[in-house]
Amino acid sequence: MGKNREAAPIPLLDIVENLERSFPPDLAESWDNVGLQTGRRERKIRNVLISLDVVSEVLEEARTLSADLLLTHHPLIFHPISSVDEDKPQGRLLADLIRKKIALYSLHTNLDSAPGGLNDFLASLLDLRDIRPLCESPRNPLAGLGRIGKLGSGMTVKELMGKLGGKLGLREMSCPAFPDTNVRVLALCTGSGGRLVEFAVAQGADAFLTGEIGYHEALLARESGLAVLACGHFQTERISIDLLAAHLEAAFPGLLVFRSQVESDPFVRV
């Protein structure tokens, strides 16, 4: 968190331009919707709250902290909307943001793909070497969805699961097959990375780490001899908060940056 509470407020435009230089919006997938979702670029920003999602608990946290800007990984608006109906969750959240004068800016698949973005951050937490995109972007050979790299020393999937538990705070994860596989080449994709199984197989990965994977994708992995670690969408992407907080604190030392403390995985294990 920033220390200088008397620092001059920063125009939202300056923050937006800084983020977009590092995580260009044109790296986002075609179906995605990233960037400024509510607010004015001329607005002066003192306090920023960073979260994974826009949910009612986070908005109340933003109000309590007097946040001027909510910075999220997942956008609130994915598709064009025809109304702001406050009887529906999305409309209620949008109306609350506007009423409380909280700007909302989201970085999603552009943060996933960009060099130094979320997948690179996860790869660095696992001490991968020789890291490269798993699915290279046509716009930038250093960008793209997923990453693949080498572990410094081989370890079994079970041992890797233990390391992940400490790095991501995991209590459990799914491993559909091959728990005793010796992993030297690891592919990864935060969030929903199932469609990248074929890329992981084609590039010789021993294991593929992702947030969640579909049944048929898991079957494909098993038939291909690829070990899969499904660690949870929330768990693999909540680290975006630390990445973005460190980025803003370095770029704007006078800015007050808060990491959300109220979010939780929407899936409850029973």
ROKOLRO-486501 format. One line per field, with one value per residue (C-alpha): residue number from 1; x, y, z. Coordinates in steps of 0.05 Angstrom, whole numbers. Each point is the difference from the previous one (the first is absolute). Example, Ala and Ser with C-alpha at 12.3 -4.5 7.8 and 13.67 -1.06 7.14 Angstrom:
BEGIN
pos	1|2
c1	246|27
c2	-90|69
c3	156|-13
//
This chain:
BEGIN
pos	1|2|3|4|5|6|7|8|9|10|11|12|13|14|15|16|17|18|19|20|21|22|23|24|25|26|27|28|29|30|31|32|33|34|35|36|37|38|39|40|41|42|43|44|45|46|47|48|49|50|51|52|53|54|55|56|57|58|59|60|61|62|63|64|65|66|67|68|69|70|71|72|73|74|75|76|77|78|79|80|81|82|83|84|85|86|87|88|89|90|91|92|93|94|95|96|97|98|99|100|101|102|103|104|105|106|107|108|109|110|111|112|113|114|115|116|117|118|119|120|121|122|123|124|125|126|127|128|129|130|131|132|133|134|135|136|137|138|139|140|141|142|143|144|145|146|147|148|149|150|151|152|153|154|155|156|157|158|159|160|161|162|163|164|165|166|167|168|169|170|171|172|173|174|175|176|177|178|179|180|181|182|183|184|185|186|187|188|189|190|191|192|193|194|195|196|197|198|199|200|201|202|203|204|205|206|207|208|209|210|211|212|213|214|215|216|217|218|219|220|221|222|223|224|225|226|227|228|229|230|231|232|233|234|235|236|237|238|239|240|241|242|243|244|245|246|247|248|249|250|251|252|253|254|255|256|257|258|259|260|261|262|263|264|265|266|267|268|269|270
c1	0|25|25|-7|-72|13|23|-36|-56|16|-43|-34|25|72|-15|-37|57|51|-39|-13|74|17|-62|-25|-75|12|28|-69|-40|-53|-57|28|-17|57|15|-40|-70|-25|28|33|73|5|-17|55|18|28|-20|-3|-30|21|-42|-12|-74|-54|-46|-43|50|56|-42|-14|74|15|-50|30|70|-24|29|-5|18|-15|50|-21|22|-69|-43|-70|-24|18|-55|-40|-57|-67|-18|26|-54|13|-44|56|70|38|-45|2|76|7|-49|37|67|-29|-37|62|43|48|34|7|57|12|59|-18|29|48|29|2|37|48|74|7|-74|-38|25|72|-12|-25|59|48|-32|15|72|-9|57|2|-72|-38|-73|-39|-45|38|-36|2|11|61|43|15|-74|-56|-44|34|73|47|68|48|3|69|-1|-51|-53|-61|-69|-13|61|-21|-69|34|39|-63|-36|50|4|-75|-28|-34|-34|-19|5|-21|51|-38|57|74|15|68|23|69|-9|56|-39|-62|-54|-48|-59|-36|-76|-36|56|-29|1|76|9|16|55|30|1|29|57|21|-25|1|-55|-50|-21|-64|-59|-55|-8|-60|-14|16|64|21|-13|43|56|-4|0|61|38|-2|-8|-48|-4|-67|13|-63|-18|-2|65|41|-25|-4|75|-16|-13|72|26|-42|13|75|-5|-40|42|63|-30|-36|34|-50|-61|-36|-8|-43|-6|-70|-8|-72|-2|-12|-5|-73|7|-11|27|-49
c2	0|70|41|72|18|73|-14|36|-40|-33|8|-65|12|-6|-66|-27|20|-33|-65|-2|9|-61|-42|23|-8|-26|-63|-17|-56|21|-20|39|70|35|71|55|-24|57|68|60|3|71|-26|9|-64|-6|-70|-64|-67|-61|-63|-60|13|53|-26|35|-15|32|62|8|-8|54|46|-12|15|61|-30|43|-57|-74|-40|-71|-59|-23|53|14|14|-56|10|61|17|30|25|11|-38|5|-61|-41|-10|33|61|8|-3|50|48|-5|16|61|25|-8|32|-59|-10|-71|-23|-73|-38|-70|-41|57|-9|-75|7|58|-9|10|-14|-51|-64|24|18|-71|-29|42|-23|-72|18|-22|11|12|25|13|8|-64|30|57|65|21|71|-13|-63|12|2|-50|-45|-48|-12|-60|-8|-45|-15|9|-72|-53|-18|-46|28|-15|41|56|-1|11|60|29|-5|46|50|6|-17|-62|-50|-48|-8|-50|-43|-43|-47|-16|25|-34|33|31|72|38|40|35|36|46|46|37|-4|-42|-29|-65|18|5|-75|-13|53|-29|-70|26|37|-60|21|-54|35|56|46|40|25|-43|-50|-33|-74|-12|41|-42|-63|27|14|-70|-33|43|-18|71|10|56|40|36|49|43|61|46|-27|7|70|34|9|55|45|-4|9|63|29|-6|31|61|10|2|46|48|2|50|-42|-37|-72|-50|-75|-26|-42|-21|-44|-75|-58|-6|-75|-30|-69|-43
c3	0|-16|58|-21|16|-18|-71|-56|-33|-67|-61|-18|-71|24|34|-61|-47|45|5|-75|-17|42|-15|-69|-10|-71|31|28|-33|-50|46|59|25|35|20|34|16|44|17|-34|-20|27|70|52|37|70|21|-41|21|-40|-3|-45|-10|8|54|53|56|-40|-14|74|14|-52|33|69|-26|-39|-63|-63|-46|0|-42|-17|-41|-20|-35|25|-71|-49|-52|-23|48|-16|69|70|37|74|14|-33|29|-57|-2|75|1|-57|32|67|-34|-34|62|43|-54|-2|-67|-25|-44|-19|-29|-21|-57|-16|70|-12|-66|10|14|75|8|41|-33|4|73|16|-39|42|65|-22|-20|-72|-48|-75|2|-64|-19|-7|-54|-33|-16|-74|25|43|2|73|18|-3|43|48|12|-5|33|36|74|30|25|-18|50|-1|-9|74|19|-46|32|68|-28|-30|66|32|-58|-13|69|-27|45|-56|-75|-53|-35|-50|-18|7|70|-1|-65|5|-22|-33|-52|28|-39|36|-10|55|2|-52|-41|-24|-74|4|15|-73|1|63|-31|-66|36|42|68|55|38|-9|57|-7|40|-29|-56|-33|0|-73|5|59|-41|-56|49|29|-68|-18|63|27|75|17|64|6|57|-2|-41|61|29|-64|-16|67|-4|-51|60|24|-71|-13|69|-8|-70|24|63|-43|-52|48|68|28|-17|56|-25|37|-13|10|63|-8|-62|3|-48|-23|1|69|14|39
//
